[in-house]
Amino acid sequence: MEFSCPRCTTAVDEEFYGPCGACRDQLRATYQAERRLVAVPEYEPKMNVTPNAVALKDD
Ligand SMILES: [Zn+2]
């Protein structure tokens, strides 16, 4: 079927209605980039916690 891509409005001829091939590639790349960002947890060093706990015990 022929239609305009709902994302970039380019006229395409695809079997199913949806983003064109170029847009699907972009969406897939964006999805994978987001997955990569989520997969890496924010690292919070807790080195400062231990000295404080030790200092409280010294009082
Ligand atoms: Zn498109």
N, CA, C, O and the ligand as a Tripos MOL2 file, in Angstrom:
@<TRIPOS>MOLECULE
protein
  237   235    60     0     0
PROTEIN
NO_CHARGES

@<TRIPOS>ATOM
      1 N           0.8400   -1.1950    0.0000 N.3       1 MET1
      2 CA          0.0000    0.0000    0.0000 C.3       1 MET1
      3 C           0.8710    1.2390    0.0000 C.2       1 MET1
      4 O           1.9590    1.2520    0.5750 O.2       1 MET1
      5 N           0.3730    2.2890   -0.6600 N.am      2 GLU2
      6 CA          1.1160    3.5370   -0.7080 C.3       2 GLU2
      7 C           0.5180    4.5110    0.2870 C.2       2 GLU2
      8 O          -0.7010    4.6540    0.3870 O.2       2 GLU2
      9 N           1.3840    5.1690    1.0110 N.am      3 PHE3
     10 CA          0.9280    6.1560    2.0030 C.3       3 PHE3
     11 C           2.1020    7.0670    2.3310 C.2       3 PHE3
     12 O           3.2320    6.8350    1.9020 O.2       3 PHE3
     13 N           1.8030    8.1200    3.1080 N.am      4 SER4
     14 CA          2.8580    9.0150    3.5540 C.3       4 SER4
     15 C           3.3180    8.5600    4.9370 C.2       4 SER4
     16 O           2.5050    8.2970    5.8230 O.2       4 SER4
     17 N           4.6320    8.4730    5.1010 N.am      5 CYS5
     18 CA          5.1820    8.0670    6.3950 C.3       5 CYS5
     19 C           4.6460    9.0070    7.4790 C.2       5 CYS5
     20 O           4.7490   10.2260    7.3460 O.2       5 CYS5
     21 N           4.0720    8.4430    8.5590 N.am      6 PRO6
     22 CA          3.5180    9.2970    9.6250 C.3       6 PRO6
     23 C           4.5850   10.0800   10.3700 C.2       6 PRO6
     24 O           4.2570   10.9870   11.1350 O.2       6 PRO6
     25 N           5.8390    9.7550   10.1660 N.am      7 ARG7
     26 CA          6.9080   10.4110   10.9190 C.3       7 ARG7
     27 C           7.5800   11.4960   10.0890 C.2       7 ARG7
     28 O           7.7540   12.6200   10.5600 O.2       7 ARG7
     29 N           7.9640   11.1620    8.8400 N.am      8 CYS8
     30 CA          8.6880   12.1350    8.0250 C.3       8 CYS8
     31 C           7.8730   12.5580    6.8080 C.2       8 CYS8
     32 O           8.3410   13.3650    6.0050 O.2       8 CYS8
     33 N           6.6580   12.0240    6.6600 N.am      9 THR9
     34 CA          5.6990   12.3730    5.6040 C.3       9 THR9
     35 C           6.2450   12.0790    4.2080 C.2       9 THR9
     36 O           5.7440   12.6310    3.2290 O.2       9 THR9
     37 N           7.2460   11.2360    4.0980 N.am     10 THR10
     38 CA          7.7330   10.8330    2.7850 C.3      10 THR10
     39 C           6.7720    9.8020    2.1870 C.2      10 THR10
     40 O           6.3040    8.9110    2.8960 O.2      10 THR10
     41 N           6.4800    9.9140    0.9070 N.am     11 ALA11
     42 CA          5.6180    8.9420    0.2450 C.3      11 ALA11
     43 C           6.3520    7.6190    0.1320 C.2      11 ALA11
     44 O           7.4410    7.5460   -0.4360 O.2      11 ALA11
     45 N           5.7410    6.5710    0.6800 N.am     12 VAL12
     46 CA          6.3840    5.2670    0.6790 C.3      12 VAL12
     47 C           5.3950    4.2210    0.1950 C.2      12 VAL12
     48 O           4.1880    4.4590    0.1620 O.2      12 VAL12
     49 N           5.9190    3.0570   -0.1820 N.am     13 ASP13
     50 CA          5.0880    1.9300   -0.5990 C.3      13 ASP13
     51 C           5.5150    0.7310    0.2340 C.2      13 ASP13
     52 O           6.4810    0.0420   -0.0930 O.2      13 ASP13
     53 N           4.7910    0.4960    1.3010 N.am     14 GLU14
     54 CA          5.1640   -0.5730    2.2260 C.3      14 GLU14
     55 C           4.0000   -1.5430    2.3800 C.2      14 GLU14
     56 O           2.8620   -1.2270    2.0310 O.2      14 GLU14
     57 N           4.2930   -2.7130    2.8980 N.am     15 GLU15
     58 CA          3.2540   -3.7290    3.0710 C.3      15 GLU15
     59 C           2.2840   -3.3270    4.1750 C.2      15 GLU15
     60 O           1.0860   -3.5930    4.0770 O.2      15 GLU15
     61 N           2.7900   -2.6940    5.2150 N.am     16 PHE16
     62 CA          1.9490   -2.2900    6.3390 C.3      16 PHE16
     63 C           2.1230   -0.8070    6.6060 C.2      16 PHE16
     64 O           3.1940   -0.2470    6.3720 O.2      16 PHE16
     65 N           1.0590   -0.1700    7.0990 N.am     17 TYR17
     66 CA          1.1360    1.2450    7.4380 C.3      17 TYR17
     67 C           2.0220    1.4310    8.6650 C.2      17 TYR17
     68 O           1.9230    0.6840    9.6380 O.2      17 TYR17
     69 N           2.8970    2.4490    8.6010 N.am     18 GLY18
     70 CA          3.7790    2.7200    9.7370 C.3      18 GLY18
     71 C           4.9610    3.5260    9.2590 C.2      18 GLY18
     72 O           5.0200    3.9250    8.0960 O.2      18 GLY18
     73 N           5.9060    3.7680   10.1520 N.am     19 PRO19
     74 CA          7.1060    4.5310    9.7840 C.3      19 PRO19
     75 C           7.8380    3.8600    8.6290 C.2      19 PRO19
     76 O           7.8560    2.6320    8.5380 O.2      19 PRO19
     77 N           8.4420    4.6540    7.7460 N.am     20 CYS20
     78 CA          9.1680    4.1070    6.6090 C.3      20 CYS20
     79 C          10.4520    3.4350    7.0840 C.2      20 CYS20
     80 O          10.7940    3.4950    8.2650 O.2      20 CYS20
     81 N          11.1480    2.8050    6.1700 N.am     21 GLY21
     82 CA         12.3450    2.0700    6.5460 C.3      21 GLY21
     83 C          13.3760    2.9380    7.2320 C.2      21 GLY21
     84 O          13.9700    2.5260    8.2290 O.2      21 GLY21
     85 N          13.6010    4.1480    6.7050 N.am     22 ALA22
     86 CA         14.5860    5.0460    7.3060 C.3      22 ALA22
     87 C          14.1700    5.4170    8.7260 C.2      22 ALA22
     88 O          14.9950    5.4470    9.6390 O.2      22 ALA22
     89 N          12.8750    5.7000    8.9020 N.am     23 CYS23
     90 CA         12.3990    6.0660   10.2400 C.3      23 CYS23
     91 C          12.4910    4.8750   11.1830 C.2      23 CYS23
     92 O          12.8240    5.0440   12.3560 O.2      23 CYS23
     93 N          12.2050    3.6850   10.6970 N.am     24 ARG24
     94 CA         12.3190    2.4970   11.5610 C.3      24 ARG24
     95 C          13.7580    2.3360   12.0430 C.2      24 ARG24
     96 O          13.9990    1.9970   13.2020 O.2      24 ARG24
     97 N          14.7240    2.5860   11.1310 N.am     25 ASP25
     98 CA         16.1230    2.4860   11.5320 C.3      25 ASP25
     99 C          16.4430    3.5230   12.6010 C.2      25 ASP25
    100 O          17.1410    3.2280   13.5710 O.2      25 ASP25
    101 N          15.9270    4.7490   12.4200 N.am     26 GLN26
    102 CA         16.1920    5.8000   13.4130 C.3      26 GLN26
    103 C          15.5480    5.4500   14.7460 C.2      26 GLN26
    104 O          16.1600    5.6160   15.8010 O.2      26 GLN26
    105 N          14.3050    4.9630   14.6940 N.am     27 LEU27
    106 CA         13.6060    4.6100   15.9280 C.3      27 LEU27
    107 C          14.3390    3.4790   16.6520 C.2      27 LEU27
    108 O          14.4560    3.4770   17.8780 O.2      27 LEU27
    109 N          14.8300    2.5160   15.8610 N.am     28 ARG28
    110 CA         15.5480    1.4000   16.4750 C.3      28 ARG28
    111 C          16.8370    1.9030   17.1320 C.2      28 ARG28
    112 O          17.1790    1.4800   18.2360 O.2      28 ARG28
    113 N          17.5500    2.8040   16.4520 N.am     29 ALA29
    114 CA         18.7940    3.3470   16.9950 C.3      29 ALA29
    115 C          18.5090    4.1360   18.2700 C.2      29 ALA29
    116 O          19.2480    4.0340   19.2490 O.2      29 ALA29
    117 N          17.4280    4.9250   18.2530 N.am     30 THR30
    118 CA         17.0720    5.7040   19.4490 C.3      30 THR30
    119 C          16.7150    4.7780   20.5970 C.2      30 THR30
    120 O          17.1140    5.0070   21.7390 O.2      30 THR30
    121 N          15.9640    3.7370   20.2910 N.am     31 TYR31
    122 CA         15.5510    2.7820   21.3290 C.3      31 TYR31
    123 C          16.7720    2.1200   21.9570 C.2      31 TYR31
    124 O          16.8530    1.9680   23.1760 O.2      31 TYR31
    125 N          17.7250    1.7260   21.1030 N.am     32 GLN32
    126 CA         18.9200    1.0570   21.6280 C.3      32 GLN32
    127 C          19.7720    2.0260   22.4350 C.2      32 GLN32
    128 O          20.3730    1.6350   23.4360 O.2      32 GLN32
    129 N          19.8310    3.3070   22.0040 N.am     33 ALA33
    130 CA         20.6100    4.2970   22.7420 C.3      33 ALA33
    131 C          20.0000    4.5100   24.1220 C.2      33 ALA33
    132 O          20.7280    4.6270   25.1080 O.2      33 ALA33
    133 N          18.6640    4.5620   24.2030 N.am     34 GLU34
    134 CA         18.0010    4.7420   25.4930 C.3      34 GLU34
    135 C          18.2360    3.5350   26.3900 C.2      34 GLU34
    136 O          18.4500    3.6730   27.5940 O.2      34 GLU34
    137 N          18.1920    2.3430   25.7860 N.am     35 ARG35
    138 CA         18.4480    1.1360   26.5720 C.3      35 ARG35
    139 C          19.8580    1.1730   27.1540 C.2      35 ARG35
    140 O          20.0750    0.7590   28.2930 O.2      35 ARG35
    141 N          20.8220    1.6720   26.3620 N.am     36 ARG36
    142 CA         22.2000    1.7470   26.8380 C.3      36 ARG36
    143 C          22.3080    2.7080   28.0170 C.2      36 ARG36
    144 O          23.0230    2.4360   28.9820 O.2      36 ARG36
    145 N          21.5970    3.8290   27.9370 N.am     37 LEU37
    146 CA         21.6550    4.8050   29.0120 C.3      37 LEU37
    147 C          21.0440    4.2330   30.2880 C.2      37 LEU37
    148 O          21.5760    4.4220   31.3820 O.2      37 LEU37
    149 N          19.9180    3.5320   30.1370 N.am     38 VAL38
    150 CA         19.2430    2.9650   31.3010 C.3      38 VAL38
    151 C          20.0770    1.8480   31.9120 C.2      38 VAL38
    152 O          20.0740    1.6520   33.1270 O.2      38 VAL38
    153 N          20.7980    1.1090   31.0490 N.am     39 ALA39
    154 CA         21.5490   -0.0460   31.5170 C.3      39 ALA39
    155 C          22.7030    0.3740   32.4230 C.2      39 ALA39
    156 O          23.1470   -0.4170   33.2560 O.2      39 ALA39
    157 N          23.1960    1.6060   32.2770 N.am     40 VAL40
    158 CA         24.3120    2.0550   33.0980 C.3      40 VAL40
    159 C          23.7710    2.8180   34.3000 C.2      40 VAL40
    160 O          23.2960    3.9420   34.1360 O.2      40 VAL40
    161 N          23.8240    2.2530   35.4910 N.am     41 PRO41
    162 CA         23.2920    2.9440   36.6690 C.3      41 PRO41
    163 C          24.1630    4.1260   37.0560 C.2      41 PRO41
    164 O          25.3680    4.1470   36.8070 O.2      41 PRO41
    165 N          23.5310    5.0920   37.6610 N.am     42 GLU42
    166 CA         24.2760    6.2700   38.1100 C.3      42 GLU42
    167 C          25.1630    5.8770   39.2840 C.2      42 GLU42
    168 O          24.6910    5.3540   40.2930 O.2      42 GLU42
    169 N          26.4320    6.1370   39.1340 N.am     43 TYR43
    170 CA         27.3760    5.6980   40.1620 C.3      43 TYR43
    171 C          27.5280    6.7600   41.2330 C.2      43 TYR43
    172 O          27.9450    7.8820   40.9450 O.2      43 TYR43
    173 N          27.1940    6.4150   42.4570 N.am     44 GLU44
    174 CA         27.3470    7.3690   43.5580 C.3      44 GLU44
    175 C          28.3900    6.8180   44.5310 C.2      44 GLU44
    176 O          28.1230    5.8760   45.2760 O.2      44 GLU44
    177 N          29.5570    7.4080   44.5140 N.am     45 PRO45
    178 CA         30.5870    6.9360   45.4520 C.3      45 PRO45
    179 C          30.1650    7.1860   46.8910 C.2      45 PRO45
    180 O          29.6680    8.2630   47.2190 O.2      45 PRO45
    181 N          30.3630    6.1920   47.7480 N.am     46 LYS46
    182 CA         29.9440    6.3150   49.1440 C.3      46 LYS46
    183 C          31.1640    6.3670   50.0650 C.2      46 LYS46
    184 O          31.0880    5.9930   51.2360 O.2      46 LYS46
    185 N          32.2800    6.8320   49.5240 N.am     47 MET47
    186 CA         33.5110    6.8790   50.3060 C.3      47 MET47
    187 C          33.3780    7.8130   51.5020 C.2      47 MET47
    188 O          34.0120    7.5930   52.5340 O.2      47 MET47
    189 N          32.5420    8.8770   51.3690 N.am     48 ASN48
    190 CA         32.4370    9.8610   52.4450 C.3      48 ASN48
    191 C          31.6380    9.3520   53.6360 C.2      48 ASN48
    192 O          31.7160    9.9250   54.7230 O.2      48 ASN48
    193 N          30.8740    8.2880   53.4460 N.am     49 VAL49
    194 CA         30.0040    7.8020   54.5170 C.3      49 VAL49
    195 C          30.8480    7.1970   55.6400 C.2      49 VAL49
    196 O          30.5830    7.4390   56.8170 O.2      49 VAL49
    197 N          31.8450    6.4240   55.2830 N.am     50 THR50
    198 CA         32.6230    5.7050   56.2860 C.3      50 THR50
    199 C          33.3990    6.6370   57.2200 C.2      50 THR50
    200 O          33.3510    6.4450   58.4350 O.2      50 THR50
    201 N          34.1190    7.6490   56.6920 N.am     51 PRO51
    202 CA         34.8330    8.5460   57.6060 C.3      51 PRO51
    203 C          33.9130    9.2390   58.5970 C.2      51 PRO51
    204 O          34.2840    9.4220   59.7560 O.2      51 PRO51
    205 N          32.7080    9.6310   58.1590 N.am     52 ASN52
    206 CA         31.7550   10.2900   59.0560 C.3      52 ASN52
    207 C          31.3230    9.3480   60.1660 C.2      52 ASN52
    208 O          31.2390    9.7460   61.3280 O.2      52 ASN52
    209 N          31.0490    8.0940   59.8090 N.am     53 ALA53
    210 CA         30.6150    7.1260   60.8130 C.3      53 ALA53
    211 C          31.7270    6.9120   61.8290 C.2      53 ALA53
    212 O          31.4600    6.8140   63.0270 O.2      53 ALA53
    213 N          32.9580    6.8400   61.3690 N.am     54 VAL54
    214 CA         34.0860    6.6480   62.2770 C.3      54 VAL54
    215 C          34.2510    7.8730   63.1780 C.2      54 VAL54
    216 O          34.5420    7.7360   64.3660 O.2      54 VAL54
    217 N          34.0620    9.0840   62.6090 N.am     55 ALA55
    218 CA         34.2290   10.3090   63.3780 C.3      55 ALA55
    219 C          33.1900   10.3930   64.4910 C.2      55 ALA55
    220 O          33.4930   10.8630   65.5880 O.2      55 ALA55
    221 N          31.9420    9.9310   64.2130 N.am     56 LEU56
    222 CA         30.9040    9.9740   65.2420 C.3      56 LEU56
    223 C          31.2720    9.0540   66.4130 C.2      56 LEU56
    224 O          31.0090    9.3750   67.5720 O.2      56 LEU56
    225 N          31.8860    7.9030   66.0910 N.am     57 LYS57
    226 CA         32.2510    6.9660   67.1540 C.3      57 LYS57
    227 C          33.3670    7.5670   68.0410 C.2      57 LYS57
    228 O          33.4870    7.2170   69.2150 O.2      57 LYS57
    229 N          34.1720    8.4650   67.4690 N.am     58 ASP58
    230 CA         35.2800    9.0230   68.2370 C.3      58 ASP58
    231 C          34.8070   10.0600   69.2710 C.2      58 ASP58
    232 O          35.5430   10.3830   70.2030 O.2      58 ASP58
    233 N          33.5670   10.5850   69.1070 N.am     59 ASP59
    234 CA         33.1230   11.6410   70.0430 C.3      59 ASP59
    235 C          32.8440   11.0910   71.4230 C.2      59 ASP59
    236 O          32.4650   11.8420   72.3210 O.2      59 ASP59
    237 ZN          9.7190    8.1240    7.5230 Zn       60 ZN60
@<TRIPOS>BOND
     1     1     2 1
     2     2     3 1
     3     3     4 2
     4     3     5 am
     5     5     6 1
     6     6     7 1
     7     7     8 2
     8     7     9 am
     9     9    10 1
    10    10    11 1
    11    11    12 2
    12    11    13 am
    13    13    14 1
    14    14    15 1
    15    15    16 2
    16    15    17 am
    17    17    18 1
    18    18    19 1
    19    19    20 2
    20    19    21 am
    21    21    22 1
    22    22    23 1
    23    23    24 2
    24    23    25 am
    25    25    26 1
    26    26    27 1
    27    27    28 2
    28    27    29 am
    29    29    30 1
    30    30    31 1
    31    31    32 2
    32    31    33 am
    33    33    34 1
    34    34    35 1
    35    35    36 2
    36    35    37 am
    37    37    38 1
    38    38    39 1
    39    39    40 2
    40    39    41 am
    41    41    42 1
    42    42    43 1
    43    43    44 2
    44    43    45 am
    45    45    46 1
    46    46    47 1
    47    47    48 2
    48    47    49 am
    49    49    50 1
    50    50    51 1
    51    51    52 2
    52    51    53 am
    53    53    54 1
    54    54    55 1
    55    55    56 2
    56    55    57 am
    57    57    58 1
    58    58    59 1
    59    59    60 2
    60    59    61 am
    61    61    62 1
    62    62    63 1
    63    63    64 2
    64    63    65 am
    65    65    66 1
    66    66    67 1
    67    67    68 2
    68    67    69 am
    69    69    70 1
    70    70    71 1
    71    71    72 2
    72    71    73 am
    73    73    74 1
    74    74    75 1
    75    75    76 2
    76    75    77 am
    77    77    78 1
    78    78    79 1
    79    79    80 2
    80    79    81 am
    81    81    82 1
    82    82    83 1
    83    83    84 2
    84    83    85 am
    85    85    86 1
    86    86    87 1
    87    87    88 2
    88    87    89 am
    89    89    90 1
    90    90    91 1
    91    91    92 2
    92    91    93 am
    93    93    94 1
    94    94    95 1
    95    95    96 2
    96    95    97 am
    97    97    98 1
    98    98    99 1
    99    99   100 2
   100    99   101 am
   101   101   102 1
   102   102   103 1
   103   103   104 2
   104   103   105 am
   105   105   106 1
   106   106   107 1
   107   107   108 2
   108   107   109 am
   109   109   110 1
   110   110   111 1
   111   111   112 2
   112   111   113 am
   113   113   114 1
   114   114   115 1
   115   115   116 2
   116   115   117 am
   117   117   118 1
   118   118   119 1
   119   119   120 2
   120   119   121 am
   121   121   122 1
   122   122   123 1
   123   123   124 2
   124   123   125 am
   125   125   126 1
   126   126   127 1
   127   127   128 2
   128   127   129 am
   129   129   130 1
   130   130   131 1
   131   131   132 2
   132   131   133 am
   133   133   134 1
   134   134   135 1
   135   135   136 2
   136   135   137 am
   137   137   138 1
   138   138   139 1
   139   139   140 2
   140   139   141 am
   141   141   142 1
   142   142   143 1
   143   143   144 2
   144   143   145 am
   145   145   146 1
   146   146   147 1
   147   147   148 2
   148   147   149 am
   149   149   150 1
   150   150   151 1
   151   151   152 2
   152   151   153 am
   153   153   154 1
   154   154   155 1
   155   155   156 2
   156   155   157 am
   157   157   158 1
   158   158   159 1
   159   159   160 2
   160   159   161 am
   161   161   162 1
   162   162   163 1
   163   163   164 2
   164   163   165 am
   165   165   166 1
   166   166   167 1
   167   167   168 2
   168   167   169 am
   169   169   170 1
   170   170   171 1
   171   171   172 2
   172   171   173 am
   173   173   174 1
   174   174   175 1
   175   175   176 2
   176   175   177 am
   177   177   178 1
   178   178   179 1
   179   179   180 2
   180   179   181 am
   181   181   182 1
   182   182   183 1
   183   183   184 2
   184   183   185 am
   185   185   186 1
   186   186   187 1
   187   187   188 2
   188   187   189 am
   189   189   190 1
   190   190   191 1
   191   191   192 2
   192   191   193 am
   193   193   194 1
   194   194   195 1
   195   195   196 2
   196   195   197 am
   197   197   198 1
   198   198   199 1
   199   199   200 2
   200   199   201 am
   201   201   202 1
   202   202   203 1
   203   203   204 2
   204   203   205 am
   205   205   206 1
   206   206   207 1
   207   207   208 2
   208   207   209 am
   209   209   210 1
   210   210   211 1
   211   211   212 2
   212   211   213 am
   213   213   214 1
   214   214   215 1
   215   215   216 2
   216   215   217 am
   217   217   218 1
   218   218   219 1
   219   219   220 2
   220   219   221 am
   221   221   222 1
   222   222   223 1
   223   223   224 2
   224   223   225 am
   225   225   226 1
   226   226   227 1
   227   227   228 2
   228   227   229 am
   229   229   230 1
   230   230   231 1
   231   231   232 2
   232   231   233 am
   233   233   234 1
   234   234   235 1
   235   235   236 2
@<TRIPOS>SUBSTRUCTURE
     1 MET1         2 RESIDUE 1 A MET
     2 GLU2         6 RESIDUE 1 A GLU
     3 PHE3        10 RESIDUE 1 A PHE
     4 SER4        14 RESIDUE 1 A SER
     5 CYS5        18 RESIDUE 1 A CYS
     6 PRO6        22 RESIDUE 1 A PRO
     7 ARG7        26 RESIDUE 1 A ARG
     8 CYS8        30 RESIDUE 1 A CYS
     9 THR9        34 RESIDUE 1 A THR
    10 THR10       38 RESIDUE 1 A THR
    11 ALA11       42 RESIDUE 1 A ALA
    12 VAL12       46 RESIDUE 1 A VAL
    13 ASP13       50 RESIDUE 1 A ASP
    14 GLU14       54 RESIDUE 1 A GLU
    15 GLU15       58 RESIDUE 1 A GLU
    16 PHE16       62 RESIDUE 1 A PHE
    17 TYR17       66 RESIDUE 1 A TYR
    18 GLY18       70 RESIDUE 1 A GLY
    19 PRO19       74 RESIDUE 1 A PRO
    20 CYS20       78 RESIDUE 1 A CYS
    21 GLY21       82 RESIDUE 1 A GLY
    22 ALA22       86 RESIDUE 1 A ALA
    23 CYS23       90 RESIDUE 1 A CYS
    24 ARG24       94 RESIDUE 1 A ARG
    25 ASP25       98 RESIDUE 1 A ASP
    26 GLN26      102 RESIDUE 1 A GLN
    27 LEU27      106 RESIDUE 1 A LEU
    28 ARG28      110 RESIDUE 1 A ARG
    29 ALA29      114 RESIDUE 1 A ALA
    30 THR30      118 RESIDUE 1 A THR
    31 TYR31      122 RESIDUE 1 A TYR
    32 GLN32      126 RESIDUE 1 A GLN
    33 ALA33      130 RESIDUE 1 A ALA
    34 GLU34      134 RESIDUE 1 A GLU
    35 ARG35      138 RESIDUE 1 A ARG
    36 ARG36      142 RESIDUE 1 A ARG
    37 LEU37      146 RESIDUE 1 A LEU
    38 VAL38      150 RESIDUE 1 A VAL
    39 ALA39      154 RESIDUE 1 A ALA
    40 VAL40      158 RESIDUE 1 A VAL
    41 PRO41      162 RESIDUE 1 A PRO
    42 GLU42      166 RESIDUE 1 A GLU
    43 TYR43      170 RESIDUE 1 A TYR
    44 GLU44      174 RESIDUE 1 A GLU
    45 PRO45      178 RESIDUE 1 A PRO
    46 LYS46      182 RESIDUE 1 A LYS
    47 MET47      186 RESIDUE 1 A MET
    48 ASN48      190 RESIDUE 1 A ASN
    49 VAL49      194 RESIDUE 1 A VAL
    50 THR50      198 RESIDUE 1 A THR
    51 PRO51      202 RESIDUE 1 A PRO
    52 ASN52      206 RESIDUE 1 A ASN
    53 ALA53      210 RESIDUE 1 A ALA
    54 VAL54      214 RESIDUE 1 A VAL
    55 ALA55      218 RESIDUE 1 A ALA
    56 LEU56      222 RESIDUE 1 A LEU
    57 LYS57      226 RESIDUE 1 A LYS
    58 ASP58      230 RESIDUE 1 A ASP
    59 ASP59      234 RESIDUE 1 A ASP
    60 ZN60       237 GROUP 0 **** ****
